Amino acid sequence: MDYNRVMVYEFDKEWNGKVIAESKDEGLESFFGHHYPASDIPKQARELYLRNWLRVIVDVAYDPVEIVPAVQPLTGKSLNLSLSVLSSVSPMHIEYLQNMGVGATMTISLIHDNQLWGLITCHHYSRKYISHWVRNLCNFLGSFFSSEWFQRQQLDEYEREARLRKWASHLASIFVGDNNPIRLMDQLKQEESNLLNLMSATGAAVCYQEKLLLLGETPTEAQVEQLAQWLAEQSLDHVYQTSSLSVVLDLAKSYKELASGVLYLALSPGHENFIMWFRPEQVQVVHWAGDPAKAVIQGDDGIRLSPRKSFEKWRQVVESTALSWSDQELRMLPELKSIVMRHTEEQLRQAQYLAMHNSAIVRKNEQRYIQLMEASSVPFFTLTNRAFVYANSQAARLLGEVAAKTLMGRPFMSFVHDSSQAEFEAQFQELVQDPLNITTVIGRINKSDGQMIVLEFMLVSVVYGGEISIMAIAREYQTDANMENVYSDMLTQLQSLTTTDPLTELPNRQAFYKELADDVREGAERGYSVALLMVDMDDLRIYNALQGFNVGDSCLQYIADLLSVMGRQGEVVAGRLEGGTFVLYKAKQAGKNRAVLEKCF
C-alpha cells in the first residue's frame, strides 16, 4: 500500500492509546512507544470505528460536497453516512491531521467480541488513493489480524492463568488443610516464591490466628497492622486493590517505595485473617505525542476538546504508582476466597462440636457435684448470683428450714449477720479472681427461727446449670472429732472435683496451668528449665461423629491412662486441655527434663 507510516495502536482501560508497533519511511521521527490521550479519539469516533472496519481519507485537504437533499423526504431524518466510504469527517479531525502534517489516512479497526481494542493506522504525507480491491483486502486483513492477535493473547493468558490457578489451589489447600498457625506459617515460608509469584509481587503479609508473617519486601509489622485495619474498612466482598496506595492513604507515603500497590484478601468473615500482596513504586516516564492536557481548553462557554497543535515528544514522570494488578491475577481471588467459605464452615462445625463437648463436660461435672452433695451427711448448697439453686436436707436443717426447697431462690446474704457481711463479700470476690482456690470463711448466720449461730464455710467456684456458681459445705464452728473427719473427707473430694477433668481424671486446664505456672516461677528462681509437650488427637471430631461420643470418650480415657502411667515413671505432670488435646510437662531436673519427656513417646 506504500504509506509513509503504518502503526498498530492499542487502547488501555481509560481509552488512552499507545503505539505498540510501527513501520515508517527512513528519516521520519518515530512514534513507537508514544502515548495518545483518549481525547484524541473521542467516544463518538470510537463508535464509528466499531461500525465501520475501514475508514479512508484520500485527501485531508478535500472540499466537501453537499448531499441533496440533506433530509430524507420519506423519513424526515438526515441521511446516515456512517458506513459510506466517501463520507466527510469531523472538521476537528481534519484540523488534527493537518496539525500533524498528514495528507491522507487509512484506519483499520481491530475488534473482538464487539469491543474495539486497537487500530492499524496508516499515514501518508500527500494525497493517496486506495483501490476498491485493496480496501477489501484491508478489511479482510483487519478481521484476520484481530482474530489471530486475540487467539495468541488468549493462548498466552490461558497458559499463565493455568499456572496461577495451580499455585492458587495449592496455597488454598495449605490454609484449609492445617488450622495450626505455627505449622501453617512454616509451610508458607517454604512457599514464599509461589506466594509472591502468584500476584507478581515483591512482598506479602499473611495474618492467621493472630500470627503475622512478612515475606519479601514489606512495610514493618506495625505499619502492616495499621494498614490492615484501613483495608478491612475499604474492602468490598473481602477484597481491595489499588496501584497507587499513597495517593488514597496519606499514611502509606512513608513506605510507598515498598508498597505503592497493594492487593488485600480477607480470609475470614471478620477480617482477622488476611493476605496482602505488595508492589513497589515504579517511577514511569511516559512519552506522549504532545502535551495531553492541551487537548482540552477552557473557553468562555466552558471546557471543550480542541485539536492539539503540537506533537513534539512530551515526557511525563508518573510517581507513587506501581504496576496495575492484571485481570488474570484478580481472577485468582475467587480460588483463594473459597478459603473464606471453607474457613467459615469449618469454624461453625468446630464451634458446634466444642459446644456439644463443653456441654457434656458441664453435665458430667454437675452430676459429680450432685452425687457428692446428695450422698453426703455434710451440709451442702450451691449459689448462683448469690441465691440458692441447690441445697441438701442437712443444709436446710442447719439454716433452720424444714425442707431444702424452701431455700430455692432466696438470697444467701439474707442469712448472714451484718457483722459478717463484709467478710463474705471479700471471699466471694477472691473466688472471682482465683476460681481454683478453695476459701474458708467463718461467720455469724441468722437462722430462720431467729437463732444466731457461728458457722464455718468452705467455698469453691463451680459451673452449675451453665453458669458460674459457688458451692459451699458448712459446719458448726466447733464440732466433734467424727464430724471433723467427715468434713475433711468431703473437702478433699470437693477439691478433686474442681481440679480434675471429669472424663479422664487428669488435671483440668485451669489446674494444669496453675501448677505449671508455679513450677515455671520456681525454675526461674532455682535455675532449672521446664520441658512442655502437647499431644493432639487428629480428627477426633470426625471419629466422634462416626463412632459416637461414648466410643470417643473410651478412646480418650485409654490415652489418659497411658499418659498417666508413663508420666508417673518420670515424674511428669499430665493434663487434658480440651477435646483430644493433652499436655505434659517435666520440671525440677536441670538439663534432663526434655530427654525424660521424650522417653514417654
Rosetta blueprint (number, residue, H / E / L):
1 M L
2 D L
3 Y L
4 N L
5 R E
6 V E
7 M E
8 V E
9 Y E
10 E E
11 F E
12 D L
13 K L
14 E L
15 W L
16 N L
17 G E
18 K E
19 V E
20 I E
21 A E
22 E E
23 S E
24 K E
25 D L
26 E L
27 G L
28 L L
29 E L
30 S L
31 F L
32 F L
33 G L
34 H L
35 H E
36 Y E
37 P L
38 A H
39 S H
40 D H
41 I L
42 P L
43 K H
44 Q H
45 A H
46 R H
47 E H
48 L H
49 Y H
50 L H
51 R H
52 N L
53 W L
54 L E
55 R E
56 V E
57 I E
58 V L
59 D L
60 V L
61 A L
62 Y L
63 D L
64 P L
65 V L
66 E L
67 I L
68 V L
69 P L
70 A L
71 V E
72 Q L
73 P L
74 L L
75 T L
76 G L
77 K L
78 S E
79 L L
80 N L
81 L L
82 S L
83 L L
84 S L
85 V L
86 L L
87 S L
88 S L
89 V L
90 S L
91 P H
92 M H
93 H H
94 I H
95 E H
96 Y H
97 L H
98 Q H
99 N H
100 M H
101 G L
102 V L
103 G L
104 A E
105 T E
106 M E
107 T E
108 I E
109 S E
110 L E
111 I E
112 H E
113 D L
114 N L
115 Q E
116 L E
117 W E
118 G E
119 L E
120 I E
121 T E
122 C E
123 H E
124 H E
125 Y L
126 S L
127 R L
128 K L
129 Y L
130 I L
131 S L
132 H H
133 W H
134 V H
135 R H
136 N H
137 L H
138 C H
139 N H
140 F H
141 L H
142 G H
143 S H
144 F H
145 F H
146 S H
147 S H
148 E H
149 W H
150 F H
151 Q H
152 R H
153 Q H
154 Q H
155 L H
156 D H
157 E H
158 Y H
159 E H
160 R H
161 E H
162 A H
163 R H
164 L H
165 R H
166 K H
167 W H
168 A H
169 S H
170 H H
171 L H
172 A H
173 S H
174 I H
175 F H
176 V H
177 G H
178 D L
179 N L
180 N L
181 P H
182 I H
183 R H
184 L H
185 M H
186 D H
187 Q H
188 L H
189 K H
190 Q H
191 E L
192 E H
193 S H
194 N H
195 L H
196 L H
197 N H
198 L H
199 M L
200 S L
201 A L
202 T L
203 G E
204 A E
205 A E
206 V E
207 C E
208 Y E
209 Q L
210 E L
211 K E
212 L E
213 L E
214 L E
215 L E
216 G E
217 E L
218 T L
219 P L
220 T L
221 E H
222 A H
223 Q H
224 V H
225 E H
226 Q H
227 L H
228 A H
229 Q H
230 W H
231 L H
232 A H
233 E H
234 Q H
235 S L
236 L E
237 D L
238 H L
239 V E
240 Y E
241 Q E
242 T E
243 S L
244 S L
245 L H
246 S H
247 V H
248 V H
249 L L
250 D H
251 L H
252 A H
253 K H
254 S H
255 Y H
256 K L
257 E L
258 L L
259 A L
260 S L
261 G E
262 V E
263 L E
264 Y E
265 L E
266 A E
267 L L
268 S L
269 P L
270 G L
271 H L
272 E L
273 N L
274 F E
275 I E
276 M E
277 W E
278 F E
279 R E
280 P L
281 E L
282 Q L
283 V L
284 Q E
285 V E
286 V E
287 H E
288 W E
289 A E
290 G L
291 D L
292 P H
293 A H
294 K H
295 A H
296 V E
297 I E
298 Q E
299 G E
300 D L
301 D L
302 G E
303 I E
304 R E
305 L E
306 S L
307 P L
308 R L
309 K L
310 S L
311 F L
312 E L
313 K E
314 W E
315 R E
316 Q E
317 V E
318 V E
319 E L
320 S L
321 T L
322 A L
323 L L
324 S L
325 W L
326 S L
327 D H
328 Q H
329 E H
330 L H
331 R L
332 M L
333 L H
334 P H
335 E H
336 L H
337 K H
338 S H
339 I H
340 V H
341 M H
342 R H
343 H H
344 T H
345 E H
346 E H
347 Q H
348 L H
349 R H
350 Q H
351 A H
352 Q H
353 Y H
354 L H
355 A H
356 M H
357 H H
358 N H
359 S H
360 A H
361 I H
362 V H
363 R H
364 K H
365 N H
366 E H
367 Q H
368 R H
369 Y H
370 I H
371 Q H
372 L H
373 M H
374 E H
375 A H
376 S L
377 S L
378 V L
379 P L
380 F E
381 F E
382 T E
383 L E
384 T E
385 N L
386 R L
387 A E
388 F E
389 V E
390 Y E
391 A E
392 N L
393 S H
394 Q H
395 A H
396 A H
397 R H
398 L H
399 L L
400 G L
401 E L
402 V L
403 A L
404 A H
405 K H
406 T H
407 L H
408 M L
409 G L
410 R L
411 P E
412 F H
413 M H
414 S H
415 F H
416 V E
417 H L
418 D H
419 S H
420 S H
421 Q H
422 A H
423 E H
424 F H
425 E H
426 A H
427 Q H
428 F H
429 Q H
430 E H
431 L H
432 V H
433 Q H
434 D L
435 P L
436 L L
437 N L
438 I E
439 T E
440 T E
441 V E
442 I E
443 G E
444 R E
445 I E
446 N E
447 K L
448 S L
449 D L
450 G L
451 Q L
452 M E
453 I E
454 V E
455 L E
456 E E
457 F E
458 M E
459 L E
460 V E
461 S E
462 V E
463 V E
464 Y E
465 G L
466 G L
467 E E
468 I E
469 S E
470 I E
471 M E
472 A E
473 I E
474 A E
475 R E
476 E E
477 Y L
478 Q L
479 T L
480 D L
481 A H
482 N H
483 M H
484 E H
485 N H
486 V H
487 Y H
488 S H
489 D H
490 M H
491 L H
492 T H
493 Q H
494 L H
495 Q H
496 S H
497 L H
498 T H
499 T H
500 T E
501 D L
502 P L
503 L L
504 T L
505 E L
506 L L
507 P E
508 N L
509 R H
510 Q H
511 A H
512 F H
513 Y H
514 K H
515 E H
516 L H
517 A H
518 D H
519 D H
520 V H
521 R H
522 E H
523 G H
524 A H
525 E H
526 R H
527 G L
528 Y L
529 S L
530 V L
531 A E
532 L E
533 L E
534 M E
535 V E
536 D E
537 M L
538 D L
539 D L
540 L H
541 R H
542 I H
543 Y H
544 N H
545 A H
546 L H
547 Q H
548 G L
549 F H
550 N H
551 V H
552 G H
553 D H
554 S H
555 C H
556 L H
557 Q H
558 Y H
559 I H
560 A H
561 D H
562 L H
563 L H
564 S H
565 V H
566 M H
567 G H
568 R H
569 Q H
570 G L
571 E L
572 V L
573 V E
574 A E
575 G E
576 R E
577 L E
578 E E
579 G L
580 G L
581 T E
582 F E
583 V E
584 L E
585 Y E
586 K E
587 A L
588 K L
589 Q L
590 A L
591 G L
592 K L
593 N H
594 R H
595 A H
596 V H
597 L H
598 E H
599 K H
600 C L
601 F L
